[in-house]
Amino acid sequence: MRYELMLPHQIRTAIAANWPVVLPLGVLEYHGEHMAVGMDTLAVTKVLELVEQEMQLVMLPAFHYGAASYAVEKPEGNGSLQVDGAQLAPFAEALFFSLLRVGFRNIHAIIHHQTENFAAGMPTDLAFKLAGRQAIFRFIEKESGEGWWGNKEMADYYARHAAGSNPFNWIQVHPLTTPEILAEANYPFDHAGAGETSLMMALCPEAVEMGRFAENKGWYTETAKDASAALGERGREVILARLRSLLAP
């Protein structure tokens, strides 16, 4: 369900059933002359729309204003919007803290931007990861006071943790794809090349104009000539399988 369309009784049902609450997280960044600047965020939202048809989940309005950086092209006339991670973290913490106040305990942010080294992290996902941790600490201290972890009632903390009852899993940030699953599917990981262009052809064809391909000058778009909706459909299925696994009860 879309959060902005939910009535309070539906929100209470989602809380009681511990439905996944999902934030599509992305940027607005230049993706060549042939593709829309919202590609990274659109990839997340369009796949989640498919997952939404299969399982009970709450889909938050997408956040498009991450740290795109100007590494690909200058912004002038090209469209990339850059918000530094230092500005993102306070917003993200406030958002996550508010979601915890509402009552959600199964919150996920999904990102498709600069995720090839996700374990080390990049500005947008790092800002949201840090914000999630800070929001959880702040929320628990608000509810239980300082010294909550050292309280004797938490003596079985490690046993609970081993059993999967971990408050620090209340908020998680995930990449839309991983190099491992793409390699297994023989699907290209790129920026505005065959992989991303094909994915948009399959998920959001109005975001692609291949008639503009010849206007590209960047090396990173060269393989886009090999893009196809059929290839994109293969990538879509790989991503769908990943999200089903991440968000399954």
N, C-alpha and C positions, 0 to 999 in steps of 0.2 A: 504494500500500500504506500502511496505517496504521503509523506508526513503532513504536507501542507493541506491535504484534503481530508485528513483524519478528524473524526469527532472524538471528544474526550473518552467516551465509553470504548471506542476502538483502541485508543492509546492504552487504556487500562487493560484491555484484553492482550495487547502485544506485550505489556510488561509482565503480566501474570504467566504468559506462555513463553517468556524469554525469547521472543522473536529476534533475529538479527536486525540491528539497526545499521544501515549502510550509508556512508558518505562517499559519493563519487568525488575524487580529489584530483585536480588537474591544473593546467596552465593554459594560457593563450600564447602560442608561439608560432613563429614562421615555420611552415612545413612545405617550402617550395612554392612555385607559382601555380601548381596544379592541385593544391589541397588546402582545405580550410585551416585557419589558425587554431581552431578548437579541437583538433584531431585527438590530442591526448585525453581530454576530458570526455569527448564523444565516445571514444573507444570504451571507456568505463561505463558511461550511462547507458549506451545501447546494449551492451552485454547484460548489464543488470536488469534492464527491461525484460530481457528474455528469461533470466533467472526468476524474476518477480512472477512470471506466469506459472512457475513450477513449484514454488514454495512460499510459505508465509514469511514475509520480511517487511521491514519499514525502510523505505528509500528516502533519504533526506535530499533536499534541493542540492544540486551539484555546486561545488566550490571551484570556480575557474581561475582564481587569482593567485596562483602559487608563484614560486620563484622560477620563471622561465629561463632567466639569464639571457645575455646577449651573445652567447658563444657561437650561435649559428649564423646570425646576421644582425646588423644594426637595426634598431627598431624603426627608424625613420622610413615611413612608407611601406614597411614590411609587416608591422602589426604586433610584434611581440610585446607583451606587458610584463614588467618585472616588479615583483614585490619581494623585498629581502626577507630571508628567514627570520631575522630579528623582529620584523613586524608581524610575521605570520604566527609566531609562537604564542603571544598573548591572546590573539584572537582565538586560536585553536584551543588553548587552555580554557578560556571562557566558554566556548561552545561545548567542549567535552564535560566541563563541570556542570553546565546547565542540563545536559542530557542525563547525567547521573542524578541530578536533583529531580528530574521528571520521574526517574525510576528505572531507566534502562541499565542493563548490566551485560549487554552482548553487542558492543559497539565496534564497528569495523570501518576503517577508511581504506579505500582501494585507489591506488594511484598508477598511472601509466606515464611516467616522465622520469628520465634519467635513472632507470631502475636496473641497469646492467650490473651495478655494484651495490645492490640494495643492502647487503649486510653492513657495509661501511657507511652507506647513506649519502644522500645529497640534500641540499638546503630545504626543499619542501617536505620530503618525508621525514627528515631529521627534526624539523620544527614540530611536526604533528606527533611524532613519536615522543619527543620530550614533553610536549604539552599533555599528552595522554597520561604519562607517568605523574606529572605534577598535579593534574586534575584529580587523579585517583588518591594520591597522598593527601591533598587538600580536603577532598570529600570525606575520607575516612576520619581524618582528624576533626572535621566539623561534626561528624556523627558520633564519634567515640572518644574524642579528646586526645590530647597528647599522651604519649606512652601507651597507645592502643596495642602496639605489637608486643610490648613487654608485659602486658597484663596477663595474669595467670590463665584467663579464659582463652588465651592464644597459645597455650602450651602445646597444643596439637597442630600448630601451624604447618610444620613440615609434613606431617602425615596428611593434612588436608591438601597441601600443595602437591604431594605425590599422587593423591587421588583425583587431581584435576580441579580442585576448588581453590583457585588462585585469583584474588582480587585484581591482580595486575593483568589478568586476561580480560577484564571488563572492557578495555579499550585496546584494539590492535590495529596496526597499519600494515597493509599487504601490497605487494606489487601485483599488477594485473596479470603479468606473466613472469616466468623465470627463464634464464638461459637454459636450464636443464630440460624443462618441458618443451621448449621450442626446439632444442637440439634433438630430442627424442622424436618429435613430429617432423623434423627436417623443415622447420619453418624459419624464414629469415628474421633476424632481429636487426632493425635499422632505424634510421630517422628519415622519414619521407621517401624511403625507397620502396622496393617491391613488397616488403612485409607490411608496413603501415598503410601503404596505398591500397593494397589488396584488402586489408582488413576494413578500411573505410568503404571500399566498393561493396563489400558484403553487408556491412552494418549500417552505413549511412551514405548511400551513393550520391546524394545531393551535395556532399562535402568534397567531391572530386570532379575536376574538369580536366580530363586527359588531353583535351585540345590545347591546353596551356603548357603541356610538358616541355615543348621545344623552347620555351622561354626560360627554363631553369639554367642556372650557371653553376650551382654548387655540386661538388663531387658526390655528395650524399644522396642526391636524387637520381643518379645515373641508372640504378637498377629499377626505378619505378616504371620504366618502359616494359618490364616483364610482368607487371602487376595484372591480376585478374580477379574477378569476383569468385571464381572457383577456388583459387588459392586462399582468398580471404575467408571463404566458408570453412576451409580446413583449420585455419587459425582460430576462427570463431568457436569451433567445436572443442578445440584444445583448451581455450580459455573458459568456456562454459563448464567443462569437466572440472577445472581447477576451482572455480567459484562454487560449484555445487559441493565440493569437498570442504572448502573453507567455511561455508556458511551452514552446512548441514547440522541439524540438532545433535 
